[in-house]
Amino acid sequence: MSASLLEIVDLGDGEVVLQRADDDSEPLVTIRFSDESRIYLMDNGLEVAKAMIQAGIQAAAAIAEQVEQESTATEPVSRMLH
């Protein structure tokens, strides 16, 4: 992914997107809350979406680090299917 400024935008209809700030390309991430979940979250949907995006970025970084470590390991690493 190229280094560009990203923004989280609440589209107001239960949808929150992560997109590049400098162009009109397709959003990188879309989170859609149902009407029922929006009622449950009250006015906190954007905060929940931010936490979800942050958790996703952290998980992706951890996976990338694990893959890098596995590729440099000399012994085979056992994998667990979930």
C-alpha positions as CSV (number, residue, x, y, z in Angstrom):
1,M,0.0,0.0,0.0
2,S,1.4,3.4,-0.9
3,A,2.0,5.9,1.8
4,S,-0.9,8.4,1.6
5,L,-3.1,10.2,4.1
6,L,-6.1,8.1,5.2
7,E,-9.3,9.3,6.6
8,I,-12.2,7.6,8.4
9,V,-15.6,9.0,7.2
10,D,-19.0,8.4,8.7
11,L,-21.4,8.4,5.7
12,G,-24.4,8.9,8.1
13,D,-26.4,5.9,7.0
14,G,-24.7,3.3,9.2
15,E,-21.7,3.0,7.0
16,V,-18.2,4.1,7.9
17,V,-15.3,3.9,5.4
18,L,-11.6,4.1,5.5
19,Q,-10.4,5.9,2.4
20,R,-7.5,7.7,0.9
21,A,-7.9,11.5,1.5
22,D,-6.3,12.5,-1.7
23,D,-8.4,10.7,-4.3
24,D,-11.9,9.3,-5.0
25,S,-11.0,5.7,-5.4
26,E,-12.9,2.9,-3.8
27,P,-12.7,2.8,0.0
28,L,-10.1,0.5,1.5
29,V,-12.4,-0.7,4.3
30,T,-16.2,-0.4,4.7
31,I,-18.0,-1.1,8.0
32,R,-21.8,-1.2,7.8
33,F,-23.9,-1.2,11.0
34,S,-27.5,-2.5,10.8
35,D,-30.3,-0.3,12.1
36,E,-30.5,-2.6,15.2
37,S,-26.9,-2.2,16.0
38,R,-27.0,1.6,15.4
39,I,-29.8,1.8,18.0
40,Y,-27.7,-0.3,20.4
41,L,-24.6,1.8,19.8
42,M,-26.5,5.1,20.1
43,D,-24.1,7.8,18.8
44,N,-21.0,5.8,19.3
45,G,-20.8,4.0,15.9
46,L,-17.9,6.0,14.7
47,E,-15.9,5.3,17.8
48,V,-16.6,1.6,17.5
49,A,-15.6,1.7,13.8
50,K,-12.4,3.4,14.7
51,A,-11.6,0.7,17.2
52,M,-12.4,-2.0,14.6
53,I,-10.1,-0.4,12.1
54,Q,-7.3,0.0,14.6
55,A,-7.6,-3.7,15.7
56,G,-7.6,-4.7,12.0
57,I,-4.4,-2.8,11.3
58,Q,-2.7,-4.2,14.4
59,A,-3.7,-7.8,13.4
60,A,-2.4,-7.3,9.9
61,A,0.9,-6.0,11.2
62,A,1.2,-8.9,13.6
63,I,0.5,-11.4,10.8
64,A,3.0,-9.7,8.5
65,E,5.6,-9.9,11.3
66,Q,4.9,-13.6,11.9
67,V,5.1,-14.4,8.2
68,E,8.5,-12.5,8.0
69,Q,9.8,-14.5,11.0
70,E,8.6,-17.8,9.5
71,S,10.3,-17.0,6.2
72,T,13.6,-16.5,8.0
73,A,13.3,-19.5,10.3
74,T,15.4,-22.5,9.6
75,E,13.0,-25.0,11.2
76,P,9.5,-25.6,9.9
77,V,6.8,-24.0,12.0
78,S,3.6,-26.0,12.7
79,R,0.4,-24.2,11.7
80,M,-3.0,-24.5,13.3
81,L,-6.2,-24.2,11.2
82,H,-9.1,-22.4,12.9
